[in-house]
Amino acid sequence: MKNADLAFLSLADLSRLLAARKTSSREIVDMFLARIAAIDGRLHAYIDVYDDEARALAKAADLERDAGVVRGPLHGLPIALKDLLHFAPHPTTAGSKSWLGRKSDSTASVVARLIAAGMIPLGKTHMVEFAFGGWGRNEPMGAPWNPWDLAIHRVAGGSSSGSAVAVAAGLAPVAIGSDTGGSIRIPAALCGLTGLKPTYGIVSLAGVVPLATTLDSVGPLARTAEDAALVMAGIAGPDPADPATLTATLVDFGAAIERPADIKGTRVTALAFEQLPANIDVDVLAAYAATMQLLRDLGAHVEEESFAFDLEDVMLRNGRIIAAEAYAVHRAYIEDAALEIDPGVRQRTLAGKSVSAAEYLDELAHRRRAAARFASWMIGRDALLTPTLPITAVPVVDVDESTTPLATFTRAANYLGACALSLPVGLSRAGLPIGMQLMGSAFADATLIRIGLAIQRETSWHLRTPQIPVP
């Protein structure tokens, strides 16, 4: 099989090829490393690549498979890691130039579980500094290039920008990102991928550089809903190092992809058109209407209805908590003018300094009440459908860091204790990806996967790839 064909196969398809002995882990890893070497100088997805280590792990995986030892569907498959996941003894920068050279002395639980499942880390991916930003810009370290337009440097979305570019450009079959207000779903939508923000507590945050500990989550950026579920099955579950996982409801991601993707009778509420922002792109609007119709054609009960929350208010409140908690994490150095820190990130973090203890506690209490109201509102509903973003990828030079249009629909999931899945559903007239978001109640992650599978069974948007010449 040609390398270009392997590069854009789903994780599940690569797993099936390995099982059928039609390829090897070494062949797959060598192909991705060759593509990274050839084109990532332009795309800037990776900050660190583990060439020798990845090849050694691939060789070991092939030897295990030859001996009849197969750890599961992820065994022998490569993955890219967002550079806020500690992985000893490799450096972890959290996207900060001021952290260059810092080596991890521990490994995040997520990374340990991926390796235990037989996955092969290809390297660490670029990100917005300290994960605090949705555009994908990083002034000191550089912004990854959205591969859907090689003529104009467009945003890839943040903060998991490099992870999204790596998968979209065929530099990894899947990647890990983090999401505090949309940082998995935003880049997934802008880069034509499937991205899952799992329910808080499903995936351990132990060993992950925090942004806002009450809102953070870790999940996959993948080609398909099936791939996202495969990775989630490998990383989800209780972890003594993260108390939140010990009380979380278990979600069976394996069962979600084993059963037929039949969503007849599924109850989907579509956000009322009058609640969509005035600046929504006409192509996004058309894709939203088409997705509603597709769900109806698949047998789902889709009702357009006003959401019981003010999305603007939710977005601002979520942002206030992020700022307060980010300042607590980075307060020792964020004001040090000698450190080369992204101006937008510094400004957003310093905004948390002005949030008093009383105001912070009031915001947490308001969030708890809002999450309870959301849980009640979702009774009798399986998912809320919204666009993931109101716009498509804009040129990096046009970004106004003081604005947050990309967070219009995404922050609600983090704030309300929900899970959310972004799916590619179209291309704009300019050829840029469009994503739609399904939001579910806490621990309804498998339901969202099931709906995503049904949509991707009937559409081919997840199969579309950018045209990238390889030297």
N, C-alpha and C positions, 0 to 999 in steps of 0.2 A: 504494500500500500504506500502511496506517495506521502511524503511528510506533510504537504499542505492539506491532505485529506485527514490525516491523523490530528493535526493541530486544531481543527474545529469540530472534532467529534465530541459528543457529550461524554461525561464521566462514565455514565452507565454503558454507553457503547464501547468505550475503551475497556471497561471491565469485562464485557462479554467477549471482546476480541482476545483478551488475556486468557479467559477461561477456555476459549476454543483453540488456544495455542496458535493464533494467527498473527500475533505480535509478541513482543517481550517488554518487560519493564525497562530494560536497558535501551531498546529501540525507542520507546516512547520518551524516556528522559533525555536521551541524546538529541532527539528531534527538537524538544522544547528548548534545551540549552543552546542548540545551534540557532534557533530562531531568536532567542534572547540576544545572543552575541551579534546577530546580523541586523536587527532592527530596533532594539531597545535603546540604543544611543539616541534615536530620534524620539521615541515615545516616552522614555523616562518613567517606566512603570516600576522598575526595581531599584532599590538602593544597595542591595547586597545579593549576590548570587552564589549558591553553594555548589559549584561545579563538581569538585572532587567528591564531596560528601554525598551528593545526589547520585552520582554514578556508582559509588560504593554501595549505597542502599539499594539501588536498582539491581545491581549484580546479586546482592544477598536475597532480594525478593525473588529473582528468577531461580536461584538455587533452592530456595524454600519450595517454590511451586514445583520444580522438577522432582523434589523429594516427597511431593504429595501434601505439603503443609501450606494450606491457604487460610489466612486469618479471616477472610470475609470479602465482600465485594470491593472494598477499597484497597485491598492488598496489592502493592506494587504500582500504585497510581500516584502521580505527582500533584503537589498543591503549592500555592503561593500564600505567604503569611503577611498580614499587615504588620508594620513595624512598631506595634505597641504590645505585641505578644512576646514575652520573655522566652528566650530559647538559648539556654547555656550551651557553650560558652560564647555564642555569637553576640555582636553588639545589638542594642535596641536604642533607637534614637527618638521614638515617638514623633518623628517628623521634625525634630529640632536640631538645627545646626549646632546649638550649644551642647547637645548631648553626643555629638560624634565621638566615637572611640569608647563609649561606655559599654562594657561587656556585661551580659547577664550572668548572674551566679545561680540562677534557678530557671526552671522551665514552666511556662503556663500550663495549667491542667489541660486546656484545649489542645495544645501542641503535643503534650504527652499522650493524649488519647488518640490523636491522629497517627502518631508514630506507632503506638501499640496496635492500631488497626492495619498497619503496614503501609501507610502513606509516606511519601517521599517529599520533604520540603525542598522546593527549588530555590528559595531565597525569600528575602523580606521586601515588601513593596512600599513605595513612597506614600505619603499621606499628608493631610493638612496638619500643621504643627499642633501637637498636643490634642489632635482630633477635634479641634474647636473651629469648625467652619464647613459650610455646605457647598461652596463653589468649587473647591479643589485646588485653590491657589496656595502657594507656599513661597513667599518672596525670597527667603534665604536659600531654600533647597531646590526651588524650581517646581513648576506645575506639570504633572503628567499631561500628555497630549491625547485628546480624544481621537481614537483611530478612525472614526467615521468621517473625518474631514482632514486629509493630509495637506490641504492647501492653506487652511486657516487654523491657527492654534485655538481650539475651542476647549471649554472647561469639560472635565470628565466627571465633575461632581465630587463632593467630599462628605466626610473626610477620608473615606476609603477609596481615594482616587486611583492609586497605583494598582490596587487589587482589581478594580473594575477594568482598567486598561489592559492588565495582564491577561485576563480572561477574554475580553472582547477582541484583542489583537492576536489571539492564538499563541500566547506566551505561557499559558498554564490552562489546564482544563477546568479548574475551579480555584477559588481563593477564599480566604477568611477575611472578613471585615468586622467593624464594630459599628454600633448604631445607638446614638444618644438622642437624636432628634431627626434621624433620617439618613445617617451616614452610610448605610448599606443600600437603602432603597433609592436615594438620590442618584448615586453613581450608576446603579443598576439601570435606572430609567434612561439616563443620558447616554449610556453605552450599549443599550440593547440587550440587557441581561435579566436574569431572574434573581431577585435578592430577597432573602427572608430575614426579617427582624423577629426573632423568637420572643415568646413571653419571658419576662424577667424571671430568673431563677431556674430556667430550663438548662441553661448552659453556664458552667462555672466561669466566674470572672477572676479566679485566683491566678496571679501571674500576669494580669493584663494591666497596663498602665491606665489608670482611671482618668476620665474626664469629669463625669458626674455619677457618683456611685449609686445613687438611687434610680438612675435612668439608663445607665449603660447596659448594652447587651452585645453579644458576639454571635455572628452567624455567617452563612455562606453567600458568596456571589458566584452564581453558576449559570450554565446555559439553560437549564431546564428545571422545572419543579421536581422532577425525579432526582436530578443530581443534588438539588438542595436537600431533599429528604435523605438521600444516602449519606451525605456529610453530617446532617443533624443526628441521624441514628448513631453515628460514630462519636459525636462529641457531647450529646445531651446526657443528663443523668446526675444523680447525687454526687457531691464531692465534699468530703469533710473540711476541705480548705475554704469552702464558700458556704456559710450557713444558709444562705437563701435557697440553695439547691436542695437542702435537706427537707424542706417543707413543700417544695413545688410538686405539683401533680405530674406524674409521668406521662409522657406523650409517646405513643407508639408510631414512630415514623416509618418503620418497616412495613407495618400493616397498611399504612396510608398508600403505599405504592404497590402493594401486592393485590389489592382488590381492584376491580374494574372502575375506571374513572367515570361513573354514572352519577350525574348531579341532578337527576329528575327530582323535583320536589324541594330542592335546596332553596332556602329563603334568603334572598339578597336584597338589601335596601340600597338603592342608588342615591347618592347625594343629589338633592334637588338642584336643578339648573340655576335657580335664582341664588343659590348659595355659592356658586362658582365665582371666582374673582373676575373683575372687569377686564383684567389684563390677560386672561387666558387665551392662549394661541388657538386660532381657528382650526388648525390641524389636530390639536389635542382634543378640542371639543368634538370634532367629527369622530375621532377614535373612541372617545368616551361613549358616544351614542351607539357606535358600532359594537362595542363590547357589551353594552346593555342588551342589544338585540341578539348577539351571539349567545349570551347566557339564557335568554328566553328560548332561543332555538334549541338549546341543549336540554330544555325542560325545567330550568330553574324558574322560581317565582320571583320576578324582579319588580319591585315597586319603587318608584321615585318618591322620595320623602325628604323633608327638612331634617337635618341632623340636630340633635337636642343640645348641641354645644356651639358656642361662638368660636369658630376656628381661629380667628385672629387673637382672641383673648387667650385661648389655650396655647397658641404659639408663643405669645409673649410670656405667659407664666412659666412655660417649659424652659424658655430661654433664661428667665430670671434664676431658676433653680440651677441650670447648667452653669451660669456665670458665678453664682455664689459658691458652688461646690468646686468649680475649676480654680477659683481664687484660693480656696482652702488648700488645694493640692499644690499649687505653684506659687504661693505667696512669698516664699523665701527668696525668689530670684526674678519674678516677673517684672519688677520695677527696675532691675539692674540695666541701666542704659548701655553698659559695656557689652552686654550679651546681644547677639544678633538674633532677635526674635521677630517674627512676622508682625508688622504694625497692627494689622487687623486682629490677629490673635491676641496680642498684648492688650489692645483696647477693649476687646470683648471680655477678657479675663479680668481686667481691672474694674470693669463694671460691677463685678461681684463684690468688690471691696466696699461698695456703698450700701450693700444689702445688710441691714442689721440682723442680729440674732432673732429678734422678735418677728421681723418681717419674714425671715427665712422659715421660721417655725410656722408662721401663718400660711405661707405658701405650701408647705408640706401638708398641713391640715386641709387646706383647700383641695389639694391634689387627691388626698384620700377620699374626700367626699365626692369629688368629681368621678373618681374611678368606680366608686360604689354606684353612682347614678348611671354611669355607662354600662356597668354590668346589668343593672335592671333594665335599661333601655334595650340591651341586646337580647333579652329573653324573647324567644320567638323568632329570632333572626340568626342566620348562620354567618353572614358577612355583610360588611358595609363596603360598597364600591365607590371609589373616587379616582380621579386622575392621580398618578403619583406626583406629578409636577404640572404647573400651569404652562410651562414653556419648554422648549428644547434647548440644546446646548448653544450657548452664546460664546462669542470670541472672548478669550481671556482679557484682552485689552479693554473690553467693554464692561467688565465686572465692577460693580459698586459694592464694596465690602460692607457698607452701612445698611444694605438692604438684604432681606431674607425671603425672596419669593419662592425659592426652592423648598422652604420649610412649610409652605402654606398648608399642605395636607399631611405631611409626614410626622410632625412633632406630636400630633394628637395621640398616636399609638403609644409613644413612650410615656406621655403624660397620664394617659388613662389606663395604663397597665395592660394594654392590648398586645396582640401579635399582628404582624402585617407582612404581606407578600406583594412585591412589585413584579409585574410581568410585562415583557415586551409585546406591544399590540399593534405596532404600525411604524411607518416612517413618514416624516413630514415631506412636504413638496421639495424641500431642500435636501432630502435624503438622510435626515437625522432621526434617531430612535425616539419613540414615544412609549411611555410606560403607564400602566394602570395599577392601582393599589387595591388590594382586598384587605380589609381590617377585620379581625375577629376578636371575640372575647378572650380573656386570659385562658391559656392552655387549649385554645381551639386551633392550634397550629396545623394539626393533621387535616382538619377540615379545609383550611386554606390550600394546603398542598393538593388535596383531592380536587378542588375547584380548578386550581392551576393546571393539573394534569388534564382535566377535561378540556380546558381552553386550548392547551398546546397539542392535544390530539387532533383538534379540528382546524388549527391554524399553523402557519409556518414562519411566523415572525421570529421565533426563537432560533430558527435555522439560518436566518440572514446573517451575513458576516461582512465586515468592512473589507474593501479591496486594498490590500497592503502588499506592494511589491517587495520581494525579498532579494537582496543583492546576490 
